[in-house]
Amino acid sequence: MFARIFPILGITFIDILGFSILIPTLPYFAKHFGAPDHVVGLLFSVFAACQFAAGPVWGYVSDRIGRKMVLIISQIGATIGWMMLAFANSLGLVFFARVVEGISGGNISVTQAYIADLVEPRQRARAFAYVGAAFSSGMVFGPIIGGLVYQHFGFTATFLVAAGLQFLTLVLTIVKLPESRARSAEAKVSSFGDIGRSLTDRRVSPVLLQSWAFSLGLYAWFGVFALLLQAALRFDVTEQLYLMAGFGVLSVLSQVLLVGRVYDAVGDRLGSNIGIALAAVGFFSVPFIHTIATVIPTIVLFSLGMSMARPGISALISRYAPDDQRGTILGTASALDNISGVIMPPISTGTLERFGPGWAGLPSLIFSTIALVMGLSGQRREAAQPAHETP
């Protein structure tokens, strides 16, 4: 199984290597053009909105012309977007580059479908865990590379490096990645109508809504994190990038050494609830961030919480989804993630701008608490079910 998916793992790693340069760098680049905090949040929202719109389209096209061709087309677009960002000389061009990147970045669902094509159902959880490890590993090295390049050469060179890495994924996809799916004109594909139907399914919808609540908290945090560290600790771009690398190392270690053991011991529901609770405590600690030492607990709790919560929630969705609808329902969860990316960054960055650093984690705390309450309710409901009724 690992040999079959190794090419897509390598491509994912290099892709995230380039993308991870952006997260802590973009806010500073936008502020370079005089953008206020809430406009920085809108930059993240535009990207997520374009992903939400493009994702179903890419999935539809990949069912007809194959996964590999869609990945190639989207990687060409992403490379162009990075190049545009590197040479942007106004905030308007930065926004336009984000639109191009977002439309091209709607291929995440295609990558997931590629893995599902190659791996039999009983091994898919392990395969997606490998994808998560590749993702986190890219998050380790990308910020380090980006920090060094920015420190010596500035924004333009940093984005050019990211564009070069994206171009490398394009070449590897063309040369190394085999097609995983035969072309079909009859295959059923997900639609927005399917999303609505899955949200009303009495078994699936509680877990989907819990996943969405937690996602709202995560995207609020992703949008405000760099600005929070700048406001509270006066971090510059290089310091942000190195901190992101540390976060990535912690995520990799927790996924490899901790998460599997916890889930083997306590199961999907309790394991995901523990993860959500850890993240909520991390968000609760935001008002106490005044020094580098006081930001460490927040980083550790958030990293452990996200690493533990997301696999369990995805496993619960897969468990409750009917076999013939699993792809659609997992796609619905991904679409809800993208909606979160549209809604929450302007809210969290606006909270920071209006009320100060101590309040920046409040939106994330609210929604992670809602997700935890929903998870505890589900845990009680499952405990009350007769054993033969539990999937």
TORKOL-4160 file (C-alpha; in steps of 0.2 Angstrom, whole numbers, padded with zeros to 4 digits, m for minus):
391
<pt num="1" X="0000" Y="0000" Z="0000"/>
<pt num="2" X="0014" Y="0012" Z="0005"/>
<pt num="3" X="0023" Y="0009" Z="m0012"/>
<pt num="4" X="0007" Y="0013" Z="m0022"/>
<pt num="5" X="0004" Y="0030" Z="m0013"/>
<pt num="6" X="0022" Y="0035" Z="m0011"/>
<pt num="7" X="0022" Y="0046" Z="m0027"/>
<pt num="8" X="0007" Y="0056" Z="m0021"/>
<pt num="9" X="0015" Y="0057" Z="m0003"/>
<pt num="10" X="0030" Y="0065" Z="m0010"/>
<pt num="11" X="0021" Y="0077" Z="m0021"/>
<pt num="12" X="0010" Y="0082" Z="m0006"/>
<pt num="13" X="0026" Y="0085" Z="0005"/>
<pt num="14" X="0033" Y="0097" Z="m0008"/>
<pt num="15" X="0017" Y="0105" Z="m0012"/>
<pt num="16" X="0015" Y="0109" Z="0007"/>
<pt num="17" X="0033" Y="0114" Z="0008"/>
<pt num="18" X="0029" Y="0129" Z="m0003"/>
<pt num="19" X="0012" Y="0133" Z="0004"/>
<pt num="20" X="0018" Y="0133" Z="0022"/>
<pt num="21" X="0029" Y="0148" Z="0018"/>
<pt num="22" X="0013" Y="0158" Z="0014"/>
<pt num="23" X="0004" Y="0156" Z="0031"/>
<pt num="24" X="0015" Y="0167" Z="0042"/>
<pt num="25" X="0022" Y="0178" Z="0028"/>
<pt num="26" X="0006" Y="0184" Z="0019"/>
<pt num="27" X="0000" Y="0195" Z="0034"/>
<pt num="28" X="0016" Y="0205" Z="0034"/>
<pt num="29" X="0016" Y="0206" Z="0015"/>
<pt num="30" X="m0002" Y="0213" Z="0015"/>
<pt num="31" X="0003" Y="0226" Z="0029"/>
<pt num="32" X="0017" Y="0231" Z="0018"/>
<pt num="33" X="0004" Y="0239" Z="0007"/>
<pt num="34" X="m0005" Y="0247" Z="0022"/>
<pt num="35" X="m0019" Y="0234" Z="0024"/>
<pt num="36" X="m0027" Y="0234" Z="0041"/>
<pt num="37" X="m0030" Y="0218" Z="0051"/>
<pt num="38" X="m0047" Y="0214" Z="0045"/>
<pt num="39" X="m0042" Y="0215" Z="0027"/>
<pt num="40" X="m0028" Y="0202" Z="0030"/>
<pt num="41" X="m0042" Y="0191" Z="0036"/>
<pt num="42" X="m0051" Y="0194" Z="0020"/>
<pt num="43" X="m0036" Y="0188" Z="0010"/>
<pt num="44" X="m0038" Y="0171" Z="0019"/>
<pt num="45" X="m0057" Y="0172" Z="0016"/>
<pt num="46" X="m0055" Y="0175" Z="m0003"/>
<pt num="47" X="m0044" Y="0160" Z="m0005"/>
<pt num="48" X="m0056" Y="0148" Z="0005"/>
<pt num="49" X="m0071" Y="0155" Z="m0005"/>
<pt num="50" X="m0062" Y="0150" Z="m0021"/>
<pt num="51" X="m0057" Y="0133" Z="m0015"/>
<pt num="52" X="m0075" Y="0130" Z="m0010"/>
<pt num="53" X="m0082" Y="0135" Z="m0027"/>
<pt num="54" X="m0068" Y="0126" Z="m0036"/>
<pt num="55" X="m0068" Y="0109" Z="m0026"/>
<pt num="56" X="m0084" Y="0101" Z="m0033"/>
<pt num="57" X="m0079" Y="0107" Z="m0051"/>
<pt num="58" X="m0062" Y="0099" Z="m0049"/>
<pt num="59" X="m0070" Y="0083" Z="m0042"/>
<pt num="60" X="m0083" Y="0082" Z="m0057"/>
<pt num="61" X="m0069" Y="0085" Z="m0070"/>
<pt num="62" X="m0058" Y="0072" Z="m0062"/>
<pt num="63" X="m0071" Y="0059" Z="m0064"/>
<pt num="64" X="m0072" Y="0062" Z="m0082"/>
<pt num="65" X="m0054" Y="0065" Z="m0087"/>
<pt num="66" X="m0044" Y="0057" Z="m0073"/>
<pt num="67" X="m0036" Y="0063" Z="m0057"/>
<pt num="68" X="m0019" Y="0065" Z="m0064"/>
<pt num="69" X="m0024" Y="0078" Z="m0078"/>
<pt num="70" X="m0034" Y="0088" Z="m0065"/>
<pt num="71" X="m0019" Y="0089" Z="m0053"/>
<pt num="72" X="m0008" Y="0095" Z="m0068"/>
<pt num="73" X="m0020" Y="0108" Z="m0073"/>
<pt num="74" X="m0022" Y="0114" Z="m0055"/>
<pt num="75" X="m0004" Y="0114" Z="m0052"/>
<pt num="76" X="m0001" Y="0125" Z="m0067"/>
<pt num="77" X="m0013" Y="0138" Z="m0060"/>
<pt num="78" X="m0005" Y="0137" Z="m0043"/>
<pt num="79" X="0012" Y="0141" Z="m0050"/>
<pt num="80" X="0005" Y="0156" Z="m0059"/>
<pt num="81" X="m0003" Y="0162" Z="m0043"/>
<pt num="82" X="0013" Y="0161" Z="m0034"/>
<pt num="83" X="0022" Y="0170" Z="m0047"/>
<pt num="84" X="0009" Y="0184" Z="m0048"/>
<pt num="85" X="0011" Y="0186" Z="m0029"/>
<pt num="86" X="0030" Y="0187" Z="m0030"/>
<pt num="87" X="0028" Y="0202" Z="m0042"/>
<pt num="88" X="0012" Y="0210" Z="m0035"/>
<pt num="89" X="0015" Y="0229" Z="m0033"/>
<pt num="90" X="m0002" Y="0233" Z="m0025"/>
<pt num="91" X="m0015" Y="0225" Z="m0013"/>
<pt num="92" X="m0027" Y="0223" Z="m0028"/>
<pt num="93" X="m0015" Y="0211" Z="m0036"/>
<pt num="94" X="m0012" Y="0202" Z="m0020"/>
<pt num="95" X="m0030" Y="0198" Z="m0019"/>
<pt num="96" X="m0031" Y="0193" Z="m0038"/>
<pt num="97" X="m0016" Y="0181" Z="m0035"/>
<pt num="98" X="m0025" Y="0173" Z="m0020"/>
<pt num="99" X="m0041" Y="0171" Z="m0031"/>
<pt num="100" X="m0030" Y="0161" Z="m0044"/>
<pt num="101" X="m0021" Y="0151" Z="m0030"/>
<pt num="102" X="m0038" Y="0147" Z="m0022"/>
<pt num="103" X="m0046" Y="0141" Z="m0038"/>
<pt num="104" X="m0031" Y="0130" Z="m0042"/>
<pt num="105" X="m0030" Y="0124" Z="m0023"/>
<pt num="106" X="m0048" Y="0117" Z="m0025"/>
<pt num="107" X="m0039" Y="0100" Z="m0030"/>
<pt num="108" X="m0038" Y="0094" Z="m0012"/>
<pt num="109" X="m0053" Y="0083" Z="m0014"/>
<pt num="110" X="m0045" Y="0076" Z="m0030"/>
<pt num="111" X="m0029" Y="0071" Z="m0020"/>
<pt num="112" X="m0041" Y="0062" Z="m0007"/>
<pt num="113" X="m0050" Y="0053" Z="m0021"/>
<pt num="114" X="m0033" Y="0048" Z="m0029"/>
<pt num="115" X="m0029" Y="0039" Z="m0012"/>
<pt num="116" X="m0046" Y="0031" Z="m0011"/>
<pt num="117" X="m0044" Y="0025" Z="m0029"/>
<pt num="118" X="m0028" Y="0016" Z="m0024"/>
<pt num="119" X="m0031" Y="0009" Z="m0007"/>
<pt num="120" X="m0044" Y="m0004" Z="m0001"/>
<pt num="121" X="m0056" Y="0002" Z="0012"/>
<pt num="122" X="m0048" Y="m0006" Z="0027"/>
<pt num="123" X="m0032" Y="0003" Z="0024"/>
<pt num="124" X="m0038" Y="0020" Z="0020"/>
<pt num="125" X="m0037" Y="0027" Z="0038"/>
<pt num="126" X="m0018" Y="0022" Z="0038"/>
<pt num="127" X="m0016" Y="0029" Z="0021"/>
<pt num="128" X="m0024" Y="0046" Z="0026"/>
<pt num="129" X="m0013" Y="0046" Z="0041"/>
<pt num="130" X="0003" Y="0045" Z="0030"/>
<pt num="131" X="m0004" Y="0060" Z="0020"/>
<pt num="132" X="m0006" Y="0069" Z="0037"/>
<pt num="133" X="0012" Y="0065" Z="0041"/>
<pt num="134" X="0018" Y="0072" Z="0024"/>
<pt num="135" X="0008" Y="0087" Z="0026"/>
<pt num="136" X="0015" Y="0091" Z="0044"/>
<pt num="137" X="0033" Y="0087" Z="0038"/>
<pt num="138" X="0031" Y="0100" Z="0024"/>
<pt num="139" X="0025" Y="0112" Z="0038"/>
<pt num="140" X="0041" Y="0109" Z="0047"/>
<pt num="141" X="0054" Y="0113" Z="0033"/>
<pt num="142" X="0044" Y="0126" Z="0023"/>
<pt num="143" X="0045" Y="0139" Z="0036"/>
<pt num="144" X="0063" Y="0136" Z="0039"/>
<pt num="145" X="0067" Y="0138" Z="0021"/>
<pt num="146" X="0056" Y="0153" Z="0020"/>
<pt num="147" X="0063" Y="0161" Z="0035"/>
<pt num="148" X="0081" Y="0160" Z="0028"/>
<pt num="149" X="0076" Y="0166" Z="0011"/>
<pt num="150" X="0066" Y="0181" Z="0017"/>
<pt num="151" X="0079" Y="0186" Z="0030"/>
<pt num="152" X="0092" Y="0188" Z="0016"/>
<pt num="153" X="0082" Y="0192" Z="0000"/>
<pt num="154" X="0065" Y="0198" Z="0005"/>
<pt num="155" X="0047" Y="0195" Z="0000"/>
<pt num="156" X="0049" Y="0193" Z="m0019"/>
<pt num="157" X="0062" Y="0179" Z="m0017"/>
<pt num="158" X="0052" Y="0170" Z="m0004"/>
<pt num="159" X="0037" Y="0169" Z="m0015"/>
<pt num="160" X="0048" Y="0164" Z="m0030"/>
<pt num="161" X="0055" Y="0149" Z="m0020"/>
<pt num="162" X="0037" Y="0144" Z="m0016"/>
<pt num="163" X="0033" Y="0145" Z="m0035"/>
<pt num="164" X="0048" Y="0135" Z="m0039"/>
<pt num="165" X="0042" Y="0121" Z="m0027"/>
<pt num="166" X="0025" Y="0121" Z="m0035"/>
<pt num="167" X="0033" Y="0119" Z="m0052"/>
<pt num="168" X="0043" Y="0105" Z="m0045"/>
<pt num="169" X="0027" Y="0096" Z="m0040"/>
<pt num="170" X="0020" Y="0099" Z="m0057"/>
<pt num="171" X="0035" Y="0090" Z="m0065"/>
<pt num="172" X="0034" Y="0076" Z="m0053"/>
<pt num="173" X="0016" Y="0074" Z="m0056"/>
<pt num="174" X="0019" Y="0073" Z="m0075"/>
<pt num="175" X="0034" Y="0061" Z="m0074"/>
<pt num="176" X="0030" Y="0050" Z="m0058"/>
<pt num="177" X="0012" Y="0050" Z="m0054"/>
<pt num="178" X="0002" Y="0036" Z="m0063"/>
<pt num="179" X="m0017" Y="0038" Z="m0066"/>
<pt num="180" X="m0028" Y="0030" Z="m0053"/>
<pt num="181" X="m0044" Y="0030" Z="m0062"/>
<pt num="182" X="m0051" Y="0025" Z="m0079"/>
<pt num="183" X="m0061" Y="0039" Z="m0088"/>
<pt num="184" X="m0080" Y="0038" Z="m0086"/>
<pt num="185" X="m0094" Y="0048" Z="m0093"/>
<pt num="186" X="m0107" Y="0039" Z="m0081"/>
<pt num="187" X="m0099" Y="0040" Z="m0064"/>
<pt num="188" X="m0110" Y="0049" Z="m0051"/>
<pt num="189" X="m0101" Y="0064" Z="m0044"/>
<pt num="190" X="m0105" Y="0075" Z="m0029"/>
<pt num="191" X="m0116" Y="0091" Z="m0030"/>
<pt num="192" X="m0122" Y="0104" Z="m0019"/>
<pt num="193" X="m0138" Y="0095" Z="m0018"/>
<pt num="194" X="m0129" Y="0080" Z="m0011"/>
<pt num="195" X="m0121" Y="0092" Z="0002"/>
<pt num="196" X="m0139" Y="0097" Z="0008"/>
<pt num="197" X="m0145" Y="0079" Z="0009"/>
<pt num="198" X="m0130" Y="0074" Z="0020"/>
<pt num="199" X="m0133" Y="0088" Z="0032"/>
<pt num="200" X="m0151" Y="0082" Z="0035"/>
<pt num="201" X="m0146" Y="0063" Z="0038"/>
<pt num="202" X="m0150" Y="0060" Z="0056"/>
<pt num="203" X="m0135" Y="0048" Z="0059"/>
<pt num="204" X="m0122" Y="0058" Z="0049"/>
<pt num="205" X="m0127" Y="0076" Z="0052"/>
<pt num="206" X="m0123" Y="0077" Z="0071"/>
<pt num="207" X="m0105" Y="0073" Z="0067"/>
<pt num="208" X="m0104" Y="0084" Z="0051"/>
<pt num="209" X="m0110" Y="0099" Z="0062"/>
<pt num="210" X="m0098" Y="0095" Z="0076"/>
<pt num="211" X="m0084" Y="0094" Z="0063"/>
<pt num="212" X="m0090" Y="0111" Z="0056"/>
<pt num="213" X="m0090" Y="0119" Z="0073"/>
<pt num="214" X="m0072" Y="0114" Z="0077"/>
<pt num="215" X="m0067" Y="0119" Z="0059"/>
<pt num="216" X="m0074" Y="0137" Z="0063"/>
<pt num="217" X="m0063" Y="0138" Z="0078"/>
<pt num="218" X="m0048" Y="0132" Z="0068"/>
<pt num="219" X="m0050" Y="0144" Z="0054"/>
<pt num="220" X="m0052" Y="0158" Z="0066"/>
<pt num="221" X="m0036" Y="0154" Z="0074"/>
<pt num="222" X="m0026" Y="0151" Z="0057"/>
<pt num="223" X="m0032" Y="0168" Z="0051"/>
<pt num="224" X="m0027" Y="0178" Z="0067"/>
<pt num="225" X="m0012" Y="0168" Z="0073"/>
<pt num="226" X="0002" Y="0178" Z="0064"/>
<pt num="227" X="m0006" Y="0195" Z="0068"/>
<pt num="228" X="m0008" Y="0190" Z="0087"/>
<pt num="229" X="0011" Y="0186" Z="0088"/>
<pt num="230" X="0015" Y="0202" Z="0080"/>
<pt num="231" X="0004" Y="0212" Z="0092"/>
<pt num="232" X="0008" Y="0203" Z="0108"/>
<pt num="233" X="0026" Y="0198" Z="0106"/>
<pt num="234" X="0032" Y="0210" Z="0091"/>
<pt num="235" X="0037" Y="0194" Z="0081"/>
<pt num="236" X="0044" Y="0198" Z="0063"/>
<pt num="237" X="0042" Y="0187" Z="0048"/>
<pt num="238" X="0057" Y="0176" Z="0052"/>
<pt num="239" X="0052" Y="0173" Z="0070"/>
<pt num="240" X="0035" Y="0168" Z="0064"/>
<pt num="241" X="0042" Y="0156" Z="0051"/>
<pt num="242" X="0053" Y="0147" Z="0064"/>
<pt num="243" X="0039" Y="0146" Z="0076"/>
<pt num="244" X="0028" Y="0138" Z="0062"/>
<pt num="245" X="0042" Y="0125" Z="0060"/>
<pt num="246" X="0042" Y="0121" Z="0078"/>
<pt num="247" X="0023" Y="0119" Z="0077"/>
<pt num="248" X="0026" Y="0107" Z="0062"/>
<pt num="249" X="0039" Y="0096" Z="0072"/>
<pt num="250" X="0027" Y="0094" Z="0086"/>
<pt num="251" X="0012" Y="0090" Z="0075"/>
<pt num="252" X="0023" Y="0076" Z="0066"/>
<pt num="253" X="0029" Y="0069" Z="0083"/>
<pt num="254" X="0011" Y="0068" Z="0090"/>
<pt num="255" X="0004" Y="0060" Z="0074"/>
<pt num="256" X="0017" Y="0047" Z="0074"/>
<pt num="257" X="0020" Y="0043" Z="0092"/>
<pt num="258" X="0004" Y="0048" Z="0101"/>
<pt num="259" X="m0012" Y="0049" Z="0091"/>
<pt num="260" X="m0013" Y="0031" Z="0086"/>
<pt num="261" X="m0009" Y="0024" Z="0104"/>
<pt num="262" X="m0023" Y="0036" Z="0111"/>
<pt num="263" X="m0036" Y="0030" Z="0098"/>
<pt num="264" X="m0032" Y="0012" Z="0101"/>
<pt num="265" X="m0035" Y="0014" Z="0119"/>
<pt num="266" X="m0050" Y="0025" Z="0120"/>
<pt num="267" X="m0058" Y="0024" Z="0103"/>
<pt num="268" X="m0063" Y="0037" Z="0090"/>
<pt num="269" X="m0077" Y="0047" Z="0100"/>
<pt num="270" X="m0067" Y="0049" Z="0116"/>
<pt num="271" X="m0051" Y="0052" Z="0107"/>
<pt num="272" X="m0058" Y="0066" Z="0097"/>
<pt num="273" X="m0066" Y="0074" Z="0112"/>
<pt num="274" X="m0050" Y="0074" Z="0121"/>
<pt num="275" X="m0042" Y="0083" Z="0106"/>
<pt num="276" X="m0055" Y="0096" Z="0105"/>
<pt num="277" X="m0054" Y="0099" Z="0124"/>
<pt num="278" X="m0035" Y="0102" Z="0123"/>
<pt num="279" X="m0037" Y="0114" Z="0109"/>
<pt num="280" X="m0051" Y="0124" Z="0119"/>
<pt num="281" X="m0039" Y="0125" Z="0134"/>
<pt num="282" X="m0026" Y="0132" Z="0122"/>
<pt num="283" X="m0037" Y="0145" Z="0115"/>
<pt num="284" X="m0042" Y="0149" Z="0133"/>
<pt num="285" X="m0024" Y="0153" Z="0137"/>
<pt num="286" X="m0022" Y="0167" Z="0124"/>
<pt num="287" X="m0025" Y="0181" Z="0136"/>
<pt num="288" X="m0010" Y="0175" Z="0146"/>
<pt num="289" X="0002" Y="0177" Z="0131"/>
<pt num="290" X="0015" Y="0191" Z="0136"/>
<pt num="291" X="0032" Y="0182" Z="0133"/>
<pt num="292" X="0039" Y="0168" Z="0122"/>
<pt num="293" X="0037" Y="0157" Z="0137"/>
<pt num="294" X="0019" Y="0160" Z="0139"/>
<pt num="295" X="0015" Y="0157" Z="0121"/>
<pt num="296" X="0022" Y="0139" Z="0122"/>
<pt num="297" X="0007" Y="0131" Z="0131"/>
<pt num="298" X="m0005" Y="0138" Z="0118"/>
<pt num="299" X="0006" Y="0131" Z="0104"/>
<pt num="300" X="0008" Y="0114" Z="0112"/>
<pt num="301" X="m0011" Y="0112" Z="0117"/>
<pt num="302" X="m0017" Y="0118" Z="0100"/>
<pt num="303" X="m0005" Y="0106" Z="0091"/>
<pt num="304" X="m0009" Y="0091" Z="0101"/>
<pt num="305" X="m0028" Y="0095" Z="0101"/>
<pt num="306" X="m0029" Y="0097" Z="0082"/>
<pt num="307" X="m0018" Y="0082" Z="0079"/>
<pt num="308" X="m0029" Y="0071" Z="0090"/>
<pt num="309" X="m0046" Y="0079" Z="0086"/>
<pt num="310" X="m0046" Y="0079" Z="0067"/>
<pt num="311" X="m0043" Y="0060" Z="0063"/>
<pt num="312" X="m0056" Y="0055" Z="0076"/>
<pt num="313" X="m0069" Y="0066" Z="0069"/>
<pt num="314" X="m0065" Y="0060" Z="0051"/>
<pt num="315" X="m0066" Y="0042" Z="0057"/>
<pt num="316" X="m0083" Y="0045" Z="0065"/>
<pt num="317" X="m0090" Y="0053" Z="0048"/>
<pt num="318" X="m0083" Y="0038" Z="0039"/>
<pt num="319" X="m0091" Y="0026" Z="0052"/>
<pt num="320" X="m0109" Y="0034" Z="0050"/>
<pt num="321" X="m0108" Y="0037" Z="0032"/>
<pt num="322" X="m0116" Y="0023" Z="0021"/>
<pt num="323" X="m0104" Y="0014" Z="0010"/>
<pt num="324" X="m0111" Y="0021" Z="m0006"/>
<pt num="325" X="m0111" Y="0039" Z="0000"/>
<pt num="326" X="m0094" Y="0040" Z="0010"/>
<pt num="327" X="m0085" Y="0050" Z="m0004"/>
<pt num="328" X="m0100" Y="0063" Z="m0005"/>
<pt num="329" X="m0101" Y="0065" Z="0014"/>
<pt num="330" X="m0082" Y="0067" Z="0016"/>
<pt num="331" X="m0083" Y="0080" Z="0002"/>
<pt num="332" X="m0097" Y="0089" Z="0012"/>
<pt num="333" X="m0085" Y="0090" Z="0027"/>
<pt num="334" X="m0072" Y="0097" Z="0016"/>
<pt num="335" X="m0084" Y="0110" Z="0009"/>
<pt num="336" X="m0089" Y="0115" Z="0027"/>
<pt num="337" X="m0071" Y="0117" Z="0031"/>
<pt num="338" X="m0069" Y="0129" Z="0016"/>
<pt num="339" X="m0085" Y="0139" Z="0022"/>
<pt num="340" X="m0076" Y="0141" Z="0039"/>
<pt num="341" X="m0061" Y="0148" Z="0030"/>
<pt num="342" X="m0072" Y="0161" Z="0022"/>
<pt num="343" X="m0082" Y="0166" Z="0037"/>
<pt num="344" X="m0069" Y="0166" Z="0052"/>
<pt num="345" X="m0053" Y="0175" Z="0047"/>
<pt num="346" X="m0062" Y="0192" Z="0046"/>
<pt num="347" X="m0071" Y="0189" Z="0062"/>
<pt num="348" X="m0055" Y="0184" Z="0072"/>
<pt num="349" X="m0044" Y="0197" Z="0064"/>
<pt num="350" X="m0058" Y="0210" Z="0067"/>
<pt num="351" X="m0059" Y="0205" Z="0085"/>
<pt num="352" X="m0040" Y="0207" Z="0087"/>
<pt num="353" X="m0041" Y="0224" Z="0078"/>
<pt num="354" X="m0055" Y="0230" Z="0089"/>
<pt num="355" X="m0052" Y="0223" Z="0106"/>
<pt num="356" X="m0033" Y="0218" Z="0107"/>
<pt num="357" X="m0022" Y="0203" Z="0108"/>
<pt num="358" X="m0031" Y="0196" Z="0124"/>
<pt num="359" X="m0047" Y="0193" Z="0114"/>
<pt num="360" X="m0040" Y="0186" Z="0098"/>
<pt num="361" X="m0043" Y="0168" Z="0103"/>
<pt num="362" X="m0061" Y="0171" Z="0109"/>
<pt num="363" X="m0070" Y="0165" Z="0092"/>
<pt num="364" X="m0059" Y="0149" Z="0092"/>
<pt num="365" X="m0064" Y="0146" Z="0110"/>
<pt num="366" X="m0082" Y="0148" Z="0107"/>
<pt num="367" X="m0083" Y="0136" Z="0093"/>
<pt num="368" X="m0072" Y="0123" Z="0100"/>
<pt num="369" X="m0082" Y="0123" Z="0116"/>
<pt num="370" X="m0098" Y="0121" Z="0105"/>
<pt num="371" X="m0089" Y="0106" Z="0096"/>
<pt num="372" X="m0084" Y="0099" Z="0113"/>
<pt num="373" X="m0102" Y="0100" Z="0119"/>
<pt num="374" X="m0108" Y="0091" Z="0104"/>
<pt num="375" X="m0095" Y="0078" Z="0105"/>
<pt num="376" X="m0099" Y="0074" Z="0123"/>
<pt num="377" X="m0118" Y="0073" Z="0119"/>
<pt num="378" X="m0113" Y="0061" Z="0105"/>
<pt num="379" X="m0103" Y="0051" Z="0117"/>
<pt num="380" X="m0118" Y="0049" Z="0129"/>
<pt num="381" X="m0129" Y="0045" Z="0115"/>
<pt num="382" X="m0118" Y="0031" Z="0109"/>
<pt num="383" X="m0115" Y="0024" Z="0127"/>
<pt num="384" X="m0134" Y="0023" Z="0129"/>
<pt num="385" X="m0136" Y="0013" Z="0113"/>
<pt num="386" X="m0137" Y="m0006" Z="0113"/>
<pt num="387" X="m0121" Y="m0014" Z="0107"/>
<pt num="388" X="m0129" Y="m0021" Z="0091"/>
<pt num="389" X="m0135" Y="m0004" Z="0086"/>
<pt num="390" X="m0118" Y="0004" Z="0086"/>
<pt num="391" X="m0110" Y="0004" Z="0069"/>
